[in-house]
Amino acid sequence: MVLVLNFSGHELTSGVREDAEALVGEAIDVRELSRQLNLDALASDIAALVDSAGIPRQVWQEQQILVMVPNLGAAAAVLCAYLHGVTGSFPRLLWLTQEPATGTYTVPVLLDLPAIRTQGRLARFQATDQGGTDHATSR
């Protein structure tokens, strides 16, 4: 089972859970972790929010964990940076989007940030662009 940490502020419906399970190919266990963030203390608020998940440090290293980031760009960036510090790598993200026509939420993409980071590091050392691989999985 894959642990999903939902920082998006939107509780996941059964349909969104099904979308996520289809993307990852197995059952998910979702922890809802959101609250109003103080922009003047964003880093400490994010750290407290992550710590409120109550996940032992060993589990961060051993279990597959997917993250749904907050919609606020700065909060998403701080969250990814903090999680990189906790786990030693960037998280894999489930991207929650709202369908314009219906207003319902869906998870159309799984973003593999560690693979994207690796792709960026390779590009830094390559003299020519040989066309990269897109590390986003869509349904």
N, C-alpha and C positions, 0 to 999 in steps of 0.2 A: 504494500500500500504506500502511496506517495502522500507525503504531508504537504498541504497547501496552506501557506500563510497569507491570508487576505487582508491587506492593508488598504484596499481600494475605497472603503467607506460604503460599499454597496454589498449587502448580504446576498449570498449566492442563492439563486433559485434552483429548483431541481433541473430545469433546462440548462442552466449555465454549468451545473455540476456534470451533467451528461456530456456537454460539449468538451469540458476539461478532461473527463475520463476518456473520451474518444481520442483527444489529442495525445494524451500520455500513454494510452493503451493499458491502463489498469485503474483500479479503484483509488479514490482520493479520500483523504481525511482532512477536512477544512477547519482551520482555526480562524475565527473572525477577530481581527486585531486593528481596530481603528478608533480614533478619537480626534477631537479638534486639536490641531497642531498650532503652537505658538511660533509664528514666523521669526520672532526675535530670539527664540531659543530652539531653533529647528533641530540642531544636532543632538542636543540633550533630550528633546522630546522624542525623537526617533529612537535613540538608545533606550529610553525608558519603555517605549512601545515594544521594541524587539525583546527586551528583557522580560516584559510582562507575559510573553508567550510561555515562559517557564521551561524552555528547552535546554536540557543539559548540554554543555559544550561538546561532549563526546557525540551526542546525537547529531549536532550540526555537522560533524565530520563524517559520520557514517551513513545517515539516512538520506534518501533522495528527498529534497525539499524544493518546492516550487513557490514562487512569490508573485502575488498580485500587488502591484505598486499603487500608491496613491495617485490620483489624477493630477495633483499639483507637481509640476516638473521638478522644482527645487527639492521637494520632499522625496520624490522618486530617486533623484540623484543622491541625496544624502543617505537614503535607505540602502541603495546599492553599495555605496562606499562603506557604510557601517557593516553591512553583511559581509563584504569582502574582508574586512578586518576580523570579523568573528570566525569566518569559515576558511579563509585563505584563498577564496576564489569568488568571482562574481556569481550571483544566483541565476538560475533559469527562471524566466518570467512567463506567466500566463497573462496575456494582454486582454483586459476587459474593455469592451467597447459597447456603445449604445447604438442600436439600429435606428436610423433616422425615421424610417417609415412607421415603425411600431412603438418605439421608445423602450423596447425591451433590451436587456443586456445579453451579450454573448461573449464567448471566448474564442475568437477566430484564429489566434496565433499563439504559438509557443516560441518565445525568443530564447535562444541558447547563448546567453552572454559570454560564458567561458569560450565557446567556439568562435564567437564574433571577436573576442579579445585576441584569440590566437590568430585569426585571420588578419586582424590589424597589425599584429606584431610581425607576421610574415610579410605583409605589404611594406612595412617600414624597412625591411632588409632586402626586398626585391628591387632590382634596377628597373624592371619594366612590369607593367600590369599584365598579368596573364589571365585575368578574369577570375574572380573569386567565386566561392560557393555562398549561397544565401542560407544562413543558419536560422531561418524562421520557418516553422512548420505550420501550415495552414490546413484548415479542415476543408 
